[in-house]
């Protein structure tokens, strides 16, 4: 968590997503992957075996979200049974986070770091 805090303090925008697919939808997608030759590599015996651990994985996800979601880097839970809906939700979330970051007043250390990086880039171009 400290490393994450250091990154956000440095101006890095961290956006975390968890795509939640229902057990039924996952089963449907697994079966479909088995039927399509160019998608077979996406499904392994481990995938099928891990389905038996669904409840344990679900609890682990809840624990992860509870323990690692912060104000500066919250998790966004995405209902992903409907792929187009999930993609739009992710894009909207990214846009919202970027807009909020751009609208926020600059932090002193961040502005200096960005300016220094820009100066180094300009100097490197001049030397070429």
C-alpha positions in Angstrom: 0.0 0.0 0.0 2.9 2.4 0.7 4.2 2.0 -2.9 0.7 2.8 -4.2 0.5 5.9 -1.9 3.9 7.1 -3.1 2.8 6.7 -6.8 -0.4 8.6 -6.3 1.5 11.3 -4.3 3.8 11.6 -7.3 0.8 12.3 -9.6 0.2 8.8 -11.0 -3.5 8.1 -11.6 -4.2 4.6 -10.4 -7.5 3.1 -11.7 -8.3 -0.5 -10.6 -11.1 -2.7 -12.0 -12.6 -6.0 -11.0 -14.7 -7.6 -13.8 -17.3 -9.8 -12.2 -18.9 -12.4 -14.3 -21.6 -14.7 -13.0 -20.9 -18.4 -12.6 -23.4 -19.2 -15.4 -21.9 -16.7 -17.8 -18.4 -18.0 -17.1 -19.6 -21.6 -17.8 -21.2 -20.4 -21.1 -18.0 -18.6 -22.2 -15.8 -21.6 -21.2 -18.0 -23.9 -23.3 -17.9 -21.5 -26.3 -14.1 -21.3 -26.1 -13.9 -25.1 -26.3 -16.0 -25.0 -29.6 -14.0 -22.3 -31.4 -10.6 -23.4 -32.6 -8.8 -20.1 -32.3 -10.1 -19.6 -28.7 -9.3 -23.0 -27.3 -5.9 -21.8 -25.9 -7.9 -19.5 -23.6 -9.3 -22.4 -21.6 -7.3 -24.9 -19.6 -7.9 -27.7 -17.2 -6.9 -25.2 -14.4 -9.9 -23.0 -15.4 -12.3 -25.9 -15.0 -10.7 -27.1 -11.8 -10.8 -23.6 -10.3 -14.6 -23.3 -11.0 -14.9 -25.8 -8.1 -13.4 -23.1 -5.8 -15.9 -20.4 -6.9 -17.0 -19.5 -3.4 -13.5 -19.3 -2.0 -12.4 -17.0 -4.9 -15.5 -14.9 -4.4 -14.6 -14.4 -0.8 -11.0 -13.6 -1.7 -12.1 -10.9 -4.1 -14.3 -9.3 -1.4 -11.3 -9.4 1.0 -9.0 -7.9 -1.6 -11.4 -5.1 -2.5 -12.1 -4.3 1.2 -8.4 -4.3 2.1 -6.9 -2.5 -0.9 -9.5 0.0 -2.0 -8.5 3.6 -1.0 -9.8 7.0 -1.7 -6.9 7.7 -4.0 -7.1 4.3 -5.7 -10.6 2.8 -5.3 -11.6 -0.4 -7.0 -14.3 -0.2 -9.6 -16.5 -3.3 -9.7 -17.7 -4.0 -13.2 -20.6 -6.2 -14.0 -19.2 -8.1 -17.0 -21.8 -10.5 -18.1 -22.6 -8.0 -20.9 -19.3 -7.3 -22.5 -20.3 -4.0 -24.3 -21.7 -2.7 -21.0 -18.5 -3.6 -19.2 -16.4 -1.9 -21.8 -18.4 1.3 -21.6 -18.3 1.4 -17.8 -14.6 1.0 -17.8 -14.1 3.8 -20.4 -16.5 6.1 -18.5 -14.6 5.4 -15.2 -11.3 6.2 -16.9 -12.6 9.4 -18.3 -14.1 10.5 -15.0 -10.9 9.8 -13.1 -8.8 11.6 -15.7 -11.2 14.6 -15.7 -11.1 14.8 -11.9 -7.3 14.6 -11.9 -7.0 17.4 -14.5 -9.5 19.6 -12.7 -7.8 19.2 -9.3 -5.4 21.9 -8.3 -1.8 20.9 -9.0 0.3 19.5 -6.2 3.6 21.4 -5.7 5.9 18.3 -6.1 4.0 16.9 -9.0 4.2 20.1 -11.1 7.9 20.3 -10.6 8.4 16.7 -11.6 6.3 17.1 -14.7 8.2 20.3 -15.7 11.6 18.7 -15.1 10.6 15.7 -17.2 9.5 18.0 -20.0 12.7 20.0 -19.8 14.8 16.8 -20.1 12.8 15.7 -23.1 13.3 19.0 -24.8 17.0 19.0 -24.0 17.4 15.5 -25.5 15.7 16.6 -28.7 18.0 19.6 -29.0 21.1 17.4 -28.6 20.1 15.2 -31.6 
